[in-house]
Amino acid sequence: MVPAEASSLLATWQNRTGLATSLDPGPRPFHDRPWPVLDADRFARALLERIEDPGLVGRAPVGTVDQFVDNTDALTRPEVFGALVPQACPPRSPRKVTYDPRHGPILR
């Protein structure tokens, strides 16, 4: 199985969960490169649009830098871009976790 087929399979499974609007799971071209990609950002956006918890709506997604940055220098030379982190990701105020019997843990 080639990567494009594997990602299409995962996209099909994601569609079956019903957690977000179903999207075309087929691979698509990526610039002028010779291999197709899923363009998984579409699936992430569809999932984010379905979040209803007021404590989560509008919050920035959590992940690694390469999910937010498409720049080889930023990904391979962290000493150059490390100074940007405090401006891009200011510290959050302390949060409290409560437990709701119907919904489980809730971050407040």
C-alpha positions in Angstrom: 0.0 0.0 0.0 1.4 3.4 -1.0 1.1 6.4 1.4 -1.6 8.0 -0.6 -3.7 4.9 -0.4 -3.1 4.5 3.3 -4.1 8.1 4.0 -7.2 7.7 1.9 -8.2 4.7 4.0 -7.7 6.7 7.2 -9.8 9.5 5.7 -12.6 7.0 4.8 -12.6 5.7 8.4 -12.7 9.3 9.7 -15.7 10.0 7.5 -17.5 6.9 8.9 -17.2 8.2 12.5 -19.7 10.9 11.8 -17.7 13.3 14.0 -17.4 15.8 11.1 -18.7 16.5 7.7 -17.7 13.7 5.3 -15.0 14.9 2.8 -13.6 13.4 -0.3 -11.0 10.9 0.9 -9.1 10.8 -2.5 -5.5 12.0 -2.8 -4.8 15.2 -4.6 -1.8 16.9 -6.2 0.6 18.8 -4.0 2.1 21.7 -6.0 4.3 20.3 -8.8 5.5 17.2 -6.8 5.0 13.8 -8.4 3.1 12.2 -5.5 -0.4 12.8 -4.3 -1.3 13.8 -0.7 -4.5 13.6 1.4 -4.5 17.4 2.3 -5.4 16.3 5.8 -5.8 19.8 7.0 -9.3 19.7 5.5 -10.2 16.9 7.9 -8.7 18.7 10.9 -10.7 21.9 10.0 -13.9 19.8 9.7 -13.4 18.3 13.1 -12.5 21.7 14.7 -15.7 23.1 13.3 -17.8 20.5 15.2 -16.4 21.4 18.6 -19.2 22.7 20.9 -17.5 22.7 24.3 -17.3 26.5 25.2 -13.9 25.8 26.9 -12.5 24.5 23.6 -14.2 26.5 20.9 -11.8 29.0 19.3 -8.7 27.6 21.0 -5.7 27.0 18.9 -5.1 23.4 18.0 -2.3 21.6 19.9 0.4 19.8 18.0 3.9 19.9 16.7 5.5 22.8 14.9 5.3 21.1 11.5 1.5 21.2 11.7 1.6 25.0 11.7 4.8 25.9 9.9 5.8 24.9 6.3 9.3 26.3 6.3 12.4 24.2 6.1 14.5 26.7 8.0 12.0 26.9 10.9 11.9 23.1 11.1 15.7 22.5 10.8 17.1 25.5 12.6 15.2 25.9 15.9 17.9 28.3 17.3 16.8 30.9 14.7 13.1 30.7 15.4 13.1 29.8 19.1 12.7 33.5 20.0 9.3 33.5 18.2 7.7 31.0 20.6 6.9 33.4 23.5 5.1 35.7 21.1 3.3 33.0 19.2 2.4 31.0 22.2 2.0 33.2 25.3 1.7 31.3 28.6 -1.9 30.4 29.6 -3.4 31.1 32.9 -3.7 28.1 35.2 -6.7 25.8 34.3 -8.8 23.7 36.5 -10.2 20.3 35.7 -13.6 19.4 37.0 -15.6 16.2 36.5 -19.1 16.1 35.1 -20.8 12.7 35.5 -22.4 12.9 32.1 -19.5 14.4 30.1 -16.4 13.3 32.1 -13.4 15.6 32.8 -13.9 19.3 31.8 -11.1 21.8 31.6 -12.0 25.2 32.9 
